[in-house]
Amino acid sequence: MIVLALISITASAYAGSSYVTIVEPFNATATANSSVFLGKVGPGQAFYITVSSATAYPNGTKVAYGWNKLSVEGVPQSWVVENSSLNNQLLAALIKTAPTAANGTYSFNVTAVNIGNYSRLGSVTFRAIVNVTPDVFKLDVSPSNISTGPAEPATIYVTINNTGVSDSPFVIAMQGLPGFSQQNLTRSVIALHHTSRTYSYPIYENEPGTYNINVNVSSSSSPLVYERSNVTFLVDASVQNDYAAIGQGGLLFPPIYEPVYAVMHLISLLFGK
């Protein structure tokens, strides 16, 4: 009985001094009963909490595989949780918010477990906090005005700055070009959490005119996570537009004329549109 009591006291001492190293969605250290604000997540979006299996004893001795499992408890009703697999160097638990989750701050418990307490580390539970909001990314589309000739390609650039914690894909859709297949204007792209990425899109229209294009970007997980930008697209037959189209690969000629093409495209850049 005395031996068992000593083991229990030792295990408690180790557990009280252990820590959890969070590596995703950002680097942080959590201790027992501490709170960690993870960031923003959209309704219906999923995100990971990933921790290292490594920790240390009170005397500073490192334990490479101290934690064997990461579990999550206490999430709101209708949220989905997948606890981590066992005995990996990195332990990742998946949390998916409810599609109907109201805006606001939510918290839940995250526990790193030393299974069977074989290393006498016990477990460490900390409080994770997230803010549910549709405002999890910023959209920039450029240029806002662009022109080219009929059936000649022009390029617009869509930049998604993902300020949330989810890596859920985004869907870019464009409307307003009747002569260009809408299927070709819709793409699923990845902008990882806390990163910004730019995507280029060649567009064209067969009929001359001025077109107001809507560039719509939404999370594939929720239509509530949504931003829109407008582009004015002028389609007009002109020598200058033909020169500019060369730089987009819109015109085809024998390769021996390539030096001439380069000069023609440079002229369009120098004199602008």
ZADO-1210 file (C-alpha; in nm, 4 decimals, padded with zeros to 6 digits):
<atoms>
<atom x="00.0000" y="00.0000" z="00.0000" code="MET" pos="1"/>
<atom x="00.2849" y="00.2386" z="00.0874" code="ILE" pos="2"/>
<atom x="00.4553" y="00.1633" z="-00.2453" code="VAL" pos="3"/>
<atom x="00.1317" y="00.2289" z="-00.4353" code="LEU" pos="4"/>
<atom x="00.0839" y="00.5556" z="-00.2515" code="ALA" pos="5"/>
<atom x="00.4376" y="00.6664" z="-00.3386" code="LEU" pos="6"/>
<atom x="00.3817" y="00.5817" z="-00.7064" code="ILE" pos="7"/>
<atom x="00.0579" y="00.7800" z="-00.7035" code="SER" pos="8"/>
<atom x="00.2256" y="01.0834" z="-00.5454" code="ILE" pos="9"/>
<atom x="00.5160" y="01.0660" z="-00.7919" code="THR" pos="10"/>
<atom x="00.2799" y="01.0396" z="-01.0878" code="ALA" pos="11"/>
<atom x="00.0846" y="01.3414" z="-00.9657" code="SER" pos="12"/>
<atom x="00.4054" y="01.5403" z="-00.9270" code="ALA" pos="13"/>
<atom x="00.5121" y="01.4589" z="-01.2803" code="TYR" pos="14"/>
<atom x="00.1665" y="01.5372" z="-01.4234" code="ALA" pos="15"/>
<atom x="00.1496" y="01.8703" z="-01.2445" code="GLY" pos="16"/>
<atom x="00.4794" y="01.9816" z="-01.3992" code="SER" pos="17"/>
<atom x="00.4305" y="01.8498" z="-01.7517" code="SER" pos="18"/>
<atom x="00.3354" y="02.0644" z="-02.0478" code="TYR" pos="19"/>
<atom x="00.1844" y="02.0306" z="-02.3940" code="VAL" pos="20"/>
<atom x="00.3561" y="02.1834" z="-02.6972" code="THR" pos="21"/>
<atom x="00.0978" y="02.3002" z="-02.9524" code="ILE" pos="22"/>
<atom x="00.2245" y="02.3148" z="-03.3118" code="VAL" pos="23"/>
<atom x="-00.1011" y="02.3838" z="-03.4988" code="GLU" pos="24"/>
<atom x="-00.2819" y="02.6098" z="-03.5616" code="PRO" pos="25"/>
<atom x="00.0190" y="02.7956" z="-03.4187" code="PHE" pos="26"/>
<atom x="00.3066" y="02.7377" z="-03.1788" code="ASN" pos="27"/>
<atom x="00.2211" y="02.7648" z="-02.8084" code="ALA" pos="28"/>
<atom x="00.2757" y="02.5873" z="-02.4783" code="THR" pos="29"/>
<atom x="-00.0152" y="02.4772" z="-02.2592" code="ALA" pos="30"/>
<atom x="-00.0056" y="02.3587" z="-01.9000" code="THR" pos="31"/>
<atom x="-00.2721" y="02.2008" z="-01.6808" code="ALA" pos="32"/>
<atom x="-00.5798" y="02.4245" z="-01.6430" code="ASN" pos="33"/>
<atom x="-00.4382" y="02.6939" z="-01.8714" code="SER" pos="34"/>
<atom x="-00.6386" y="02.8568" z="-02.1521" code="SER" pos="35"/>
<atom x="-00.5293" y="02.8966" z="-02.5147" code="VAL" pos="36"/>
<atom x="-00.7095" y="03.1166" z="-02.7689" code="PHE" pos="37"/>
<atom x="-00.6804" y="02.9361" z="-03.1026" code="LEU" pos="38"/>
<atom x="-00.8279" y="03.2031" z="-03.3301" code="GLY" pos="39"/>
<atom x="-01.1204" y="03.2410" z="-03.5714" code="LYS" pos="40"/>
<atom x="-01.3185" y="02.9685" z="-03.7479" code="VAL" pos="41"/>
<atom x="-01.6203" y="02.9933" z="-03.9752" code="GLY" pos="42"/>
<atom x="-01.9503" y="02.8144" z="-03.9113" code="PRO" pos="43"/>
<atom x="-01.9290" y="02.4655" z="-04.0625" code="GLY" pos="44"/>
<atom x="-01.5510" y="02.4793" z="-04.1008" code="GLN" pos="45"/>
<atom x="-01.3131" y="02.2186" z="-03.9600" code="ALA" pos="46"/>
<atom x="-00.9727" y="02.2729" z="-03.8018" code="PHE" pos="47"/>
<atom x="-00.6990" y="02.0740" z="-03.6296" code="TYR" pos="48"/>
<atom x="-00.5330" y="02.1042" z="-03.2938" code="ILE" pos="49"/>
<atom x="-00.1931" y="01.9373" z="-03.3292" code="THR" pos="50"/>
<atom x="00.0501" y="01.8807" z="-03.0428" code="VAL" pos="51"/>
<atom x="00.3898" y="01.7218" z="-03.0041" code="SER" pos="52"/>
<atom x="00.4174" y="01.3922" z="-02.8212" code="SER" pos="53"/>
<atom x="00.7298" y="01.5246" z="-02.6468" code="ALA" pos="54"/>
<atom x="00.7277" y="01.6739" z="-02.2977" code="THR" pos="55"/>
<atom x="00.9579" y="01.6733" z="-01.9921" code="ALA" pos="56"/>
<atom x="00.9814" y="01.5590" z="-01.6326" code="TYR" pos="57"/>
<atom x="01.0112" y="01.8167" z="-01.3518" code="PRO" pos="58"/>
<atom x="01.3900" y="01.7706" z="-01.3490" code="ASN" pos="59"/>
<atom x="01.4052" y="01.8794" z="-01.7156" code="GLY" pos="60"/>
<atom x="01.4601" y="01.5326" z="-01.8629" code="THR" pos="61"/>
<atom x="01.2933" y="01.5151" z="-02.2026" code="LYS" pos="62"/>
<atom x="01.0378" y="01.2476" z="-02.2879" code="VAL" pos="63"/>
<atom x="01.0135" y="01.1981" z="-02.6642" code="ALA" pos="64"/>
<atom x="00.6834" y="01.0087" z="-02.6568" code="TYR" pos="65"/>
<atom x="00.5299" y="01.1266" z="-02.3311" code="GLY" pos="66"/>
<atom x="00.1865" y="01.1896" z="-02.4817" code="TRP" pos="67"/>
<atom x="00.0219" y="00.9082" z="-02.6746" code="ASN" pos="68"/>
<atom x="-00.3242" y="01.0501" z="-02.7414" code="LYS" pos="69"/>
<atom x="-00.5018" y="01.3844" z="-02.7773" code="LEU" pos="70"/>
<atom x="-00.8719" y="01.3983" z="-02.6944" code="SER" pos="71"/>
<atom x="-01.1320" y="01.6744" z="-02.7055" code="VAL" pos="72"/>
<atom x="-01.4403" y="01.7018" z="-02.4834" code="GLU" pos="73"/>
<atom x="-01.7089" y="01.9567" z="-02.4068" code="GLY" pos="74"/>
<atom x="-01.7682" y="02.0967" z="-02.7558" code="VAL" pos="75"/>
<atom x="-02.1141" y="02.2440" z="-02.8273" code="PRO" pos="76"/>
<atom x="-02.3902" y="02.0158" z="-02.9496" code="GLN" pos="77"/>
<atom x="-02.3778" y="01.9364" z="-03.3241" code="SER" pos="78"/>
<atom x="-02.0035" y="01.9962" z="-03.3441" code="TRP" pos="79"/>
<atom x="-01.7984" y="01.6982" z="-03.4629" code="VAL" pos="80"/>
<atom x="-01.4790" y="01.5719" z="-03.2984" code="VAL" pos="81"/>
<atom x="-01.2230" y="01.3140" z="-03.4129" code="GLU" pos="82"/>
<atom x="-00.9651" y="01.2422" z="-03.1452" code="ASN" pos="83"/>
<atom x="-00.6071" y="01.1764" z="-03.2484" code="SER" pos="84"/>
<atom x="-00.4655" y="00.8411" z="-03.3470" code="SER" pos="85"/>
<atom x="-00.2290" y="00.6734" z="-03.0991" code="LEU" pos="86"/>
<atom x="00.1474" y="00.6870" z="-03.0531" code="ASN" pos="87"/>
<atom x="00.2522" y="00.9342" z="-03.3222" code="ASN" pos="88"/>
<atom x="00.5158" y="01.1997" z="-03.2982" code="GLN" pos="89"/>
<atom x="00.2462" y="01.4556" z="-03.3737" code="LEU" pos="90"/>
<atom x="-00.1038" y="01.4081" z="-03.2327" code="LEU" pos="91"/>
<atom x="-00.3844" y="01.5824" z="-03.4224" code="ALA" pos="92"/>
<atom x="-00.7479" y="01.6134" z="-03.3160" code="ALA" pos="93"/>
<atom x="-01.0085" y="01.7379" z="-03.5632" code="LEU" pos="94"/>
<atom x="-01.2905" y="01.9711" z="-03.4598" code="ILE" pos="95"/>
<atom x="-01.5697" y="02.0715" z="-03.6967" code="LYS" pos="96"/>
<atom x="-01.8073" y="02.3482" z="-03.5984" code="THR" pos="97"/>
<atom x="-02.1794" y="02.3159" z="-03.6656" code="ALA" pos="98"/>
<atom x="-02.2972" y="02.4750" z="-03.9937" code="PRO" pos="99"/>
<atom x="-02.5571" y="02.6650" z="-03.7906" code="THR" pos="100"/>
<atom x="-02.3173" y="02.7740" z="-03.5135" code="ALA" pos="101"/>
<atom x="-02.3991" y="03.1273" z="-03.4041" code="ALA" pos="102"/>
<atom x="-02.1297" y="03.3925" z="-03.3967" code="ASN" pos="103"/>
<atom x="-01.9508" y="03.4029" z="-03.0646" code="GLY" pos="104"/>
<atom x="-01.6783" y="03.2624" z="-02.8423" code="THR" pos="105"/>
<atom x="-01.6738" y="02.8912" z="-02.7578" code="TYR" pos="106"/>
<atom x="-01.4478" y="02.6856" z="-02.5317" code="SER" pos="107"/>
<atom x="-01.3813" y="02.3150" z="-02.4764" code="PHE" pos="108"/>
<atom x="-01.1324" y="02.0848" z="-02.3047" code="ASN" pos="109"/>
<atom x="-00.8269" y="01.9355" z="-02.4755" code="VAL" pos="110"/>
<atom x="-00.6398" y="01.6541" z="-02.2973" code="THR" pos="111"/>
<atom x="-00.2973" y="01.5056" z="-02.3707" code="ALA" pos="112"/>
<atom x="-00.2812" y="01.1555" z="-02.2250" code="VAL" pos="113"/>
<atom x="00.0049" y="00.9289" z="-02.1219" code="ASN" pos="114"/>
<atom x="-00.1812" y="00.6021" z="-02.1807" code="ILE" pos="115"/>
<atom x="-00.1539" y="00.3640" z="-01.8890" code="GLY" pos="116"/>
<atom x="00.0590" y="00.6267" z="-01.7161" code="ASN" pos="117"/>
<atom x="00.3621" y="00.4140" z="-01.8095" code="TYR" pos="118"/>
<atom x="00.5894" y="00.7219" z="-01.8087" code="SER" pos="119"/>
<atom x="00.4250" y="00.8543" z="-01.4912" code="ARG" pos="120"/>
<atom x="00.3070" y="01.1674" z="-01.6694" code="LEU" pos="121"/>
<atom x="-00.0642" y="01.1219" z="-01.6143" code="GLY" pos="122"/>
<atom x="-00.2475" y="01.3704" z="-01.8353" code="SER" pos="123"/>
<atom x="-00.2665" y="01.7450" z="-01.8949" code="VAL" pos="124"/>
<atom x="-00.5965" y="01.9180" z="-01.9727" code="THR" pos="125"/>
<atom x="-00.6152" y="02.2739" z="-02.1002" code="PHE" pos="126"/>
<atom x="-00.8987" y="02.4966" z="-02.2193" code="ARG" pos="127"/>
<atom x="-00.9140" y="02.5801" z="-02.5919" code="ALA" pos="128"/>
<atom x="-01.1079" y="02.8866" z="-02.7068" code="ILE" pos="129"/>
<atom x="-01.2252" y="02.9746" z="-03.0590" code="VAL" pos="130"/>
<atom x="-01.4230" y="03.2602" z="-03.2058" code="ASN" pos="131"/>
<atom x="-01.6901" y="03.1527" z="-03.4561" code="VAL" pos="132"/>
<atom x="-01.7405" y="03.4187" z="-03.7221" code="THR" pos="133"/>
<atom x="-01.7843" y="03.4282" z="-04.1026" code="PRO" pos="134"/>
<atom x="-01.5108" y="03.6925" z="-04.1165" code="ASP" pos="135"/>
<atom x="-01.2191" y="03.4504" z="-04.1568" code="VAL" pos="136"/>
<atom x="-01.0602" y="03.5727" z="-04.4797" code="PHE" pos="137"/>
<atom x="-00.9896" y="03.8855" z="-04.6808" code="LYS" pos="138"/>
<atom x="-01.0403" y="03.9031" z="-05.0580" code="LEU" pos="139"/>
<atom x="-00.8523" y="04.1167" z="-05.3089" code="ASP" pos="140"/>
<atom x="-00.9147" y="04.1052" z="-05.6842" code="VAL" pos="141"/>
<atom x="-00.7041" y="04.2987" z="-05.9328" code="SER" pos="142"/>
<atom x="-00.7201" y="04.4755" z="-06.1619" code="PRO" pos="143"/>
<atom x="-01.0675" y="04.6174" z="-06.1036" code="SER" pos="144"/>
<atom x="-01.0782" y="04.7397" z="-06.4646" code="ASN" pos="145"/>
<atom x="-00.9394" y="04.5415" z="-06.7558" code="ILE" pos="146"/>
<atom x="-00.9804" y="04.5423" z="-07.1332" code="SER" pos="147"/>
<atom x="-00.8988" y="04.3166" z="-07.4241" code="THR" pos="148"/>
<atom x="-01.0228" y="04.2259" z="-07.7699" code="GLY" pos="149"/>
<atom x="-01.2990" y="03.9778" z="-07.8590" code="PRO" pos="150"/>
<atom x="-01.1969" y="03.6173" z="-07.7803" code="ALA" pos="151"/>
<atom x="-00.8589" y="03.7413" z="-07.6552" code="GLU" pos="152"/>
<atom x="-00.7632" y="03.6358" z="-07.3007" code="PRO" pos="153"/>
<atom x="-00.7030" y="03.8734" z="-07.0131" code="ALA" pos="154"/>
<atom x="-00.5890" y="03.7799" z="-06.6640" code="THR" pos="155"/>
<atom x="-00.7326" y="03.8728" z="-06.3274" code="ILE" pos="156"/>
<atom x="-00.5680" y="03.7901" z="-05.9947" code="TYR" pos="157"/>
<atom x="-00.7622" y="03.6651" z="-05.6920" code="VAL" pos="158"/>
<atom x="-00.5845" y="03.6906" z="-05.3558" code="THR" pos="159"/>
<atom x="-00.7268" y="03.5060" z="-05.0536" code="ILE" pos="160"/>
<atom x="-00.5801" y="03.6006" z="-04.7162" code="ASN" pos="161"/>
<atom x="-00.6975" y="03.3271" z="-04.4781" code="ASN" pos="162"/>
<atom x="-00.6963" y="03.4786" z="-04.1287" code="THR" pos="163"/>
<atom x="-00.8802" y="03.1838" z="-03.9716" code="GLY" pos="164"/>
<atom x="-00.7603" y="02.8474" z="-03.8367" code="VAL" pos="165"/>
<atom x="-00.9305" y="02.6237" z="-04.0932" code="SER" pos="166"/>
<atom x="-00.7676" y="02.4770" z="-04.4033" code="ASP" pos="167"/>
<atom x="-01.1050" y="02.4092" z="-04.5663" code="SER" pos="168"/>
<atom x="-01.0963" y="02.4781" z="-04.9430" code="PRO" pos="169"/>
<atom x="-01.2380" y="02.7954" z="-05.0931" code="PHE" pos="170"/>
<atom x="-01.4521" y="02.8065" z="-05.4063" code="VAL" pos="171"/>
<atom x="-01.3945" y="03.0869" z="-05.6563" code="ILE" pos="172"/>
<atom x="-01.6871" y="03.1506" z="-05.8893" code="ALA" pos="173"/>
<atom x="-01.7326" y="03.4210" z="-06.1527" code="MET" pos="174"/>
<atom x="-02.0481" y="03.5533" z="-06.3132" code="GLN" pos="175"/>
<atom x="-02.1153" y="03.8027" z="-06.5884" code="GLY" pos="176"/>
<atom x="-01.9514" y="03.6578" z="-06.9005" code="LEU" pos="177"/>
<atom x="-02.2244" y="03.4957" z="-07.1153" code="PRO" pos="178"/>
<atom x="-01.9836" y="03.3674" z="-07.3797" code="GLY" pos="179"/>
<atom x="-01.7485" y="03.1877" z="-07.1394" code="PHE" pos="180"/>
<atom x="-01.8455" y="02.8574" z="-06.9764" code="SER" pos="181"/>
<atom x="-01.9398" y="02.9087" z="-06.6108" code="GLN" pos="182"/>
<atom x="-01.7889" y="02.5684" z="-06.5366" code="GLN" pos="183"/>
<atom x="-01.4484" y="02.7015" z="-06.6408" code="ASN" pos="184"/>
<atom x="-01.4950" y="02.9983" z="-06.4097" code="LEU" pos="185"/>
<atom x="-01.5466" y="02.7919" z="-06.0929" code="THR" pos="186"/>
<atom x="-01.2500" y="02.6454" z="-05.9072" code="ARG" pos="187"/>
<atom x="-01.1752" y="02.4952" z="-05.5693" code="SER" pos="188"/>
<atom x="-00.8505" y="02.6246" z="-05.4193" code="VAL" pos="189"/>
<atom x="-00.6543" y="02.5961" z="-05.0952" code="ILE" pos="190"/>
<atom x="-00.5328" y="02.8916" z="-04.8913" code="ALA" pos="191"/>
<atom x="-00.3961" y="02.7422" z="-04.5708" code="LEU" pos="192"/>
<atom x="-00.4722" y="02.9032" z="-04.2359" code="HIS" pos="193"/>
<atom x="-00.2803" y="03.2200" z="-04.1555" code="HIS" pos="194"/>
<atom x="-00.1496" y="03.2427" z="-04.5131" code="THR" pos="195"/>
<atom x="-00.2227" y="03.4507" z="-04.8214" code="SER" pos="196"/>
<atom x="-00.2240" y="03.3099" z="-05.1729" code="ARG" pos="197"/>
<atom x="-00.2887" y="03.4570" z="-05.5172" code="THR" pos="198"/>
<atom x="-00.4514" y="03.2729" z="-05.8075" code="TYR" pos="199"/>
<atom x="-00.4455" y="03.3903" z="-06.1698" code="SER" pos="200"/>
<atom x="-00.7449" y="03.3422" z="-06.3966" code="TYR" pos="201"/>
<atom x="-00.7476" y="03.3996" z="-06.7722" code="PRO" pos="202"/>
<atom x="-01.0875" y="03.5193" z="-06.8931" code="ILE" pos="203"/>
<atom x="-01.2255" y="03.6118" z="-07.2329" code="TYR" pos="204"/>
<atom x="-01.5486" y="03.7096" z="-07.4063" code="GLU" pos="205"/>
<atom x="-01.6392" y="03.6713" z="-07.7719" code="ASN" pos="206"/>
<atom x="-01.8757" y="03.9668" z="-07.8092" code="GLU" pos="207"/>
<atom x="-01.7642" y="04.3309" z="-07.7728" code="PRO" pos="208"/>
<atom x="-01.9156" y="04.5203" z="-07.4819" code="GLY" pos="209"/>
<atom x="-01.8671" y="04.6226" z="-07.1211" code="THR" pos="210"/>
<atom x="-01.9236" y="04.3450" z="-06.8689" code="TYR" pos="211"/>
<atom x="-01.9584" y="04.3691" z="-06.4931" code="ASN" pos="212"/>
<atom x="-01.8013" y="04.0530" z="-06.3503" code="ILE" pos="213"/>
<atom x="-01.8822" y="03.9322" z="-05.9994" code="ASN" pos="214"/>
<atom x="-01.5974" y="03.7386" z="-05.8385" code="VAL" pos="215"/>
<atom x="-01.7467" y="03.5345" z="-05.5542" code="ASN" pos="216"/>
<atom x="-01.5294" y="03.3482" z="-05.3025" code="VAL" pos="217"/>
<atom x="-01.6795" y="03.1221" z="-05.0361" code="SER" pos="218"/>
<atom x="-01.5710" y="02.8417" z="-04.8065" code="SER" pos="219"/>
<atom x="-01.6542" y="02.4978" z="-04.9424" code="SER" pos="220"/>
<atom x="-01.7768" y="02.4168" z="-04.5898" code="SER" pos="221"/>
<atom x="-02.0275" y="02.6998" z="-04.5538" code="SER" pos="222"/>
<atom x="-02.2000" y="02.9552" z="-04.7797" code="PRO" pos="223"/>
<atom x="-02.2000" y="03.1902" z="-04.4785" code="LEU" pos="224"/>
<atom x="-01.8223" y="03.2361" z="-04.5206" code="VAL" pos="225"/>
<atom x="-01.8359" y="03.4584" z="-04.8252" code="TYR" pos="226"/>
<atom x="-01.6754" y="03.7627" z="-04.9945" code="GLU" pos="227"/>
<atom x="-01.7437" y="03.9333" z="-05.3292" code="ARG" pos="228"/>
<atom x="-01.5542" y="04.1717" z="-05.5571" code="SER" pos="229"/>
<atom x="-01.6467" y="04.3380" z="-05.8863" code="ASN" pos="230"/>
<atom x="-01.4409" y="04.3740" z="-06.2041" code="VAL" pos="231"/>
<atom x="-01.5282" y="04.5849" z="-06.5089" code="THR" pos="232"/>
<atom x="-01.4286" y="04.3999" z="-06.8260" code="PHE" pos="233"/>
<atom x="-01.4191" y="04.5965" z="-07.1531" code="LEU" pos="234"/>
<atom x="-01.4121" y="04.3878" z="-07.4694" code="VAL" pos="235"/>
<atom x="-01.3184" y="04.6079" z="-07.7647" code="ASP" pos="236"/>
<atom x="-01.1424" y="04.5337" z="-08.0935" code="ALA" pos="237"/>
<atom x="-00.8271" y="04.7486" z="-08.1233" code="SER" pos="238"/>
<atom x="-00.4613" y="04.7193" z="-08.2222" code="VAL" pos="239"/>
<atom x="-00.3555" y="04.7955" z="-07.8640" code="GLN" pos="240"/>
<atom x="-00.5702" y="04.5112" z="-07.7277" code="ASN" pos="241"/>
<atom x="-00.4267" y="04.2757" z="-07.9883" code="ASP" pos="242"/>
<atom x="-00.0754" y="04.3682" z="-07.8742" code="TYR" pos="243"/>
<atom x="-00.1696" y="04.3086" z="-07.5114" code="ALA" pos="244"/>
<atom x="-00.3242" y="03.9717" z="-07.5954" code="ALA" pos="245"/>
<atom x="00.0108" y="03.8504" z="-07.7262" code="ILE" pos="246"/>
<atom x="00.1435" y="03.8553" z="-07.3692" code="GLY" pos="247"/>
<atom x="-00.1473" y="03.6357" z="-07.2639" code="GLN" pos="248"/>
<atom x="-00.0760" y="03.3802" z="-07.5385" code="GLY" pos="249"/>
<atom x="-00.3915" y="03.4730" z="-07.7217" code="GLY" pos="250"/>
<atom x="-00.2537" y="03.5046" z="-08.0761" code="LEU" pos="251"/>
<atom x="-00.0731" y="03.2354" z="-08.2738" code="LEU" pos="252"/>
<atom x="00.2000" y="03.3056" z="-08.5321" code="PHE" pos="253"/>
<atom x="00.5142" y="03.1257" z="-08.6548" code="PRO" pos="254"/>
<atom x="00.7908" y="03.1133" z="-08.3885" code="PRO" pos="255"/>
<atom x="01.0303" y="03.3210" z="-08.6034" code="ILE" pos="256"/>
<atom x="00.8193" y="03.6261" z="-08.5162" code="TYR" pos="257"/>
<atom x="00.8636" y="03.5854" z="-08.1412" code="GLU" pos="258"/>
<atom x="01.1035" y="03.8862" z="-08.1069" code="PRO" pos="259"/>
<atom x="00.8435" y="04.1017" z="-08.2802" code="VAL" pos="260"/>
<atom x="00.5712" y="03.9725" z="-08.0465" code="TYR" pos="261"/>
<atom x="00.7811" y="04.0711" z="-07.7465" code="ALA" pos="262"/>
<atom x="00.8174" y="04.4274" z="-07.8778" code="VAL" pos="263"/>
<atom x="00.4453" y="04.4502" z="-07.9519" code="MET" pos="264"/>
<atom x="00.3540" y="04.3327" z="-07.6018" code="HIS" pos="265"/>
<atom x="00.6038" y="04.5800" z="-07.4502" code="LEU" pos="266"/>
<atom x="00.4338" y="04.8607" z="-07.6417" code="ILE" pos="267"/>
<atom x="00.0992" y="04.7658" z="-07.4877" code="SER" pos="268"/>
<atom x="00.2538" y="04.7715" z="-07.1397" code="LEU" pos="269"/>
<atom x="00.4247" y="05.1076" z="-07.1947" code="LEU" pos="270"/>
<atom x="00.1150" y="05.2839" z="-07.3225" code="PHE" pos="271"/>
<atom x="-00.1276" y="05.1063" z="-07.0879" code="GLY" pos="272"/>
<atom x="-00.4928" y="05.0363" z="-07.1369" code="LYS" pos="273"/>
</atoms>
